Structures are given as structure tokens and as C-alpha cells.
Amino acid sequence: MSSSIPLLINGPSNGTATLVLAHGAGAPMDSEFMEYIATQLALKSIKVVRFEFPYMAERRTGGSKRPPNPMPQLLSFWHTVLGQLRSEENLFIGGKSLGGRMASMIADSYPVKGLTVLGYPFHPPGNPTKTRTSHMEFLKTPCLIVQGERDTLGNKTEVTRYHLSPNICMRWLPDGDHSFKPRKKSGRTLIQNWDAAVNHICLFLEKTIAEA
């Protein structure tokens, strides 16, 4: 696999930390969600690096809605990206949903400072009994999961029953769905929840670096 994977970078080259974020299953690295999170983190002196898995990059050129690559290929791609960034200091990895899940599966294999997942897909849609938590029970890497309280891939009621590693810190966004969007009746706005997610990430990065 080529080592020249295109990277989208926000923030200072000498930021307090470098956070590599992978996109979710259905939206690209420059989706409105990813763009907002990356831009706001960059304003707080965090270098944010984004990339696209092969299937998503092919969507741009072919126009077809290709499904995600098989898991081994997604994990291999993560390995290649991290190979390009091995010289980064205070390196954190993570991503939205699928991208974050893949990052969680390789985090313990790299000398990264921590892991940040935005909307972890704890189970498939409509199938809460098929959990994706086995490796999360023994995770050694410090981890932050920012989750909407109403996330259909793992809501607050469901997740609190899971046996997760003590190295995982859960932060809940009020009335948020998988994209962190709250209902109008909640009195919250989408931007408020996105901003809260950014703040949670900043605090996690700062705390993890200080304790390393």
C-alpha cells in the first residue's frame, strides 16, 4: 500500500497534541460534523489530521455509494496512516463511529497517548444484543468516548450495563443521537452538543498528557 495517503490537516504544526480522526461509515472526512470538530479543535492549538478509507475515497471518484471495506483492510489502512505520523509527539487517535471503532482495535498496539471516539457503535442498528465491546473490556490505552444519550447504536441506559475497561471515560451529550443532534423539545441545539464534544476532547487530551 502506498505511503502517500492524502491527509487533511487543521491546526498548528507544533500544537499541544496531534489527534488523528477517521470518518464514520456513511460520511467523508470533510463532512459538516468532521469539519466542525476539526476546525474548533484547531482553534484550541490541537493539530487534527484526517484521512479517508479506500471505499470513501473511491466514492469521490466513482460516484457510487461503495460499502465500507472489510475490517482487515480498514485496520491495515489505519496502520499505514500511523506509519506516516510516527514522528508526531503527543499523538492521539480516534474518529467518528466506524473510524473510532477501528482506532480502538489498534490503540493498544501503538505508543499513542490516548483514544477519542465520537459516537462509538456499541452494537448494530436495531440489534442491541450483538455488542461490539469484547476488546473494550480490556483496553489499556486511555480512552474518551463522547456519546449522545439517545444514540441508537448505544444509548445511556444500554452502555451503563456494559463491562468496559476502567481506562474508558464516558461523556454523555444531553438528548443527542448518533450525530449528537438533540430533539427541539430538549432545549439543546446541535452546535451546543458539538461544542460540548470539543470541550470534552480538549480536557481529555490535556489531562492525559499531564498524567503520562
N, C-alpha and C positions, 0 to 999 in steps of 0.2 A: 504494500500500500504506500502511496506517495506520502512524503513527509510534508508536502506543501499544502496542507489543508487550510483553506481560507478562514481567517479569524476576523471577527468583528470586535473591535476594542474601543471601550469608553474609559475615560478617566486618566489620571496621571500615570506615567511610566514608573514613577517612584512612589506610588501610593502606599498607604499603610498596610494594604493587603491586596492580593490578586485573587479574584473569585471567578472561576470558570463555570459558566452556566450553559447547560444543554436545554434545548426546547422540549416541549411536550409532544405527544403523538400527532396532534392534528394541526398545529400552527408552527410557522417557521421561527427562526431565531430573531427576526425583526418584527414579530407580531406586536400589537399595541401593548400587550402585557409585558413582554420581554423588553421592549424598548423603554417603557416607563421605569421598570425596576432598574435596568442598567443605567439609564440616564440619572436617576435620582441617587443611586449608589456612587456614581462617578462624581457627583457634586459634593459627596462626603469623603473625597480623597481615596476612594476604593477603585482599583483598576478592575474592570469587568471584561472578561473575554467570552465571546460567544462563538459557536460553530454550529454546523448543521450535519446531521447524519446523512448518509448517502441517499436514502429514499427521499428525504425532504429536498436535498439539492437537486435531485432528478426531477422533482415536481416543477421546479423553476424552469427547467429547460424543455421538459417533455409535455408539460401541461396536464398530465394525467395525475389522478389522485392515488399515488402509489401507497401501499400499506407500509408500516414500519418494517425495517429489515429484521431478520431473525436475531434473537438475543445475542448469540455468539458474535455476530457481525457488529452489533451496536457496542458491545463491550470492547471488542477489538479496536473499534474506532476511537473510543474513549482513551484506550491505551496509547494510540498513536498521537492524539491531541496532547496528552500529558507528556509524551516524549518530546514534543516541540516546546514545552513550557517547563522543562526540568530545572532551569536556572532561576525560576521565579522564587522570591522569598515570601514567606507567609502565604503560602498557596492553599486556597480552599477550593473545593469542587462542589457541584450540585446542579440543580436545574428544576425545571417545571415538570411535575408528574413523571412521565416516562423517562425523561432525561435525568431527573433526580433519582429515580429508582435505579437506573443503570449506574449512576455515580455511586450510589450506596453499596452496590455489589462489588466495586473495585476499591473503595476507600481504604480498607484495611491493608491493601496491597501496595500502597504508595505512602511516602513520607509527607502526606498532606496534613495541614494543621487542623482541618475540620471539613464538615459536610453540611450543606444547606439545601434543603428540599422544600420547594414551594408547591404544596398540594401533593402529598405522597399518595399514590394509588394503592391503598391498602388491600383492595380487592377489585375485581372487575365490576363494571356497571350491573346492578341488579343481582349480583351473586356474592353476598357478604360472607358466605361460608367458605369461599375459595380465597383464603387470605394469602398475602404476599409478604409475610412477616418473619419467615423462618430465619433468614440471615440477620434480621434486625434485632433478634433476641440476644445476639452475641456480638454486636457491633462494638469495636474498640475505639474507633475514631469519634471524637466529639461531634455531635450532630444536632442541628436545629431543624425541626420540621414546623413550617408555618402552614396551618390548615384552617380552612373555613369550617365553622361549626356545623354547617349543613352539607358538607361535601358528600356527594353520592358515592364516592369511592373510599369513604371512610369518615363518618361523622363523629362528633364528640362522644356520643353515647357508645358507639362501637369501639372506638380506639381506646377508650379508657379501660376496656376489658382485656386488651391485648397485653401479653407479657413482652415488653420491649426492654432493650438494653438500658441500664441506668445512665449511659452516656448520651442518650437521646433526650433532648429538651423539646417539649411540645409547646407551641404558642398558637392560641386559637383566635381567629378573627371573627368578631361578632356577626352572626347570621350569614356568614359568607358561604358561597357554593364552591365548586371546584376551581372557579376562576376568581374566587374571593368576593363575588358580587353578592351584596345583601339585598333583601327584599325592601321595597319602598317603605313598608309599614314598620320596618325596624328603626327607622330614623337615621340609619347609617348611609353613607354613599360608597360607591365603588372606590373612588380615589382615597377616601379615608382609610379603607382597608388596605389598599395598595401602599399608602404611606406608612401604615402600621407595620406592614410586612418589611418595608425598607428599614424602619427603625429597629425591628427585632433582629434583622440581619446585622446591622451595624453594631448593636450591643453584643451580639454573639461573637462576631469577629474580634471585637475589642477585648472581650473577656477571655476568649480562647487564646489569643496572642499573649495576653498578660500572664496567663497561667501556664503557658508552655515552658 
